Amino acid sequence: MKKFLMSVLLIIPAILVIPGCSKSESSTRRVKITVEVFDRGTDGGKSNPTNNEWTRWIREKVLADENIEVTFVPIPRWEEVTALNNLMAAGTPPDVCVSYSTELVAGYRDMGGLRDIASYIETTLGDLKEFLGPDLALPGRDFIRRYEDSQTGAIYSLPARRVNTAMRSMFIRKDWLDKLGLPLPATTEEFYRTLTAFRENDPGRVGRNNLVPLVMGSDVFWATQTITYPFIDSNISIRDRWVNIVVDRYFTMPGYKEGIRFINKLYNEGLIDRNFPLYRTEDELFNVLKAGYAGAYSDNWDRIYRDSDHILEDLRKNVPGADMVPVNCMTDANGNLRRTVYDASGALMFIPASCKNPEAALRYINWLSRFENYHFLQIGPEGIVHDMVDGLPKIKIAAGGWVQNSPQNIDYTLMINGLDMNDPELTIKALPTVTHGPRK
């Protein structure tokens, strides 16, 4: 009998440590996952998003570090909703997915298409949790829990951190102001008078038929937001502001219609480009700026500086002495400067319910969150993708497999949007050296 009991006692521990039953053991087995990557096409020197030097580096390093084999799945950037919907419906989406659409992710969640990953926050996502830090918009809460269900505690998506929350800027022709002896406008009324002075005096000598005091594209909401936002009643509650802005219901907020009336006034007085509804591509709009016909322009905060668009660079080439600078001049009824900024949450990462190994998928995201990994993906090898200038990386336009299809490789560094130098001061100083390309 004693021999029998001893045999049983020896068998029980053996059962408990069968490979695959232990969490620590699971992290040492080689596993395979699929990861979404945006396909932005190959025009303009871009590379195959699933097969280049970056994807090779990721595959080799995450295999060595985590024993995870990664296969990248291309999703057309501007048709991502349709592409993801089709894959989700077929039950074949990538194991790691990303989207900028909160509505899309919420829809998948409500239909039961996403995994609840709350139980992995403390066990698997330690590096991501530390990287994301506290949620400044929700004091006392970790940013990693931004999309936590307050009723159930479930978490179906993870936020990427937007390093730079700057959104839009108004740009103005400084050389035109100088010729007219005008200062940079400091209020909405001064901006209006400046546009009027441009129309009446043609400081660029481009001819009345070419002169455009304020140029904008066919996306009126985006193009005019710098001007219209300050008209919204600043006393509106935080709750009402959030509820309406998060789904772009600006018309429901008090004061916004006055902003639209002001835009109509500019248009009716010939201060806005009459051809703006006809611009079918951004290049048509940019050509007006590059030719030197426009006096002011509102867009992404860094748009005129981007290497992908060459707006300021080509303007200076085409018009000697021309210069365009950002100006903060849109004021509310009380004379206060106001503008919109991005939420610190950028893209959303999620794990579809079809994923067979959610722990490995989340380990991959956690692996990306380590500075040594995302920093290399952001700036690449020195001499090829960047040069060090005064202690800061200056991004070069790399060729071949090292080209960055998106700025700082945000298509691969899923948990961050914008350069991070692991030091706030260095990050700010490095902004001008890495600005290029689309931000989404």
Buried (B, 14 or more C-beta within 10 A) or exposed (E): EEEEEEEEEEEEEEEEEEEEEEEEEBBEEEBEBBBBBBBBEEEEEBBEBEEBBBBEBBBEBBEEEBBBBBEBBBBBBEEBBEBBBEBBEEEEBBBBBBBBEBEBBBBBBEEEBBBBBBEBBEEBBEBBBEBBEEBEEEEEEBBBBBBBEEEEEBBBBBBBBBBBBBBBBBBBBBBBBEBEEBEBBBBBEBBBEBBBBBBEBBBBEBEEEBBBBBBBBBBBEBBBBBBBBBBBBEEBEEEEBEEBBEEEEBEEBEBBBEBBEBBEEBBEEBBBBEEBEEBEEBEBBBBBBBBBBBBBBBBBBBBBBBEEBBBBBBBBEEBEEBBBBBBBBBBBEEEEEBBBEBBBBBBBBBBBBBBEBBBBBBBBBBBBBBEEBBBBBBBBEEEBBBEEEEEBBBBBEBEEBBBBBBBBBBBBBBBBBBBBBEEEEBBEBBBEBBBBBBBE
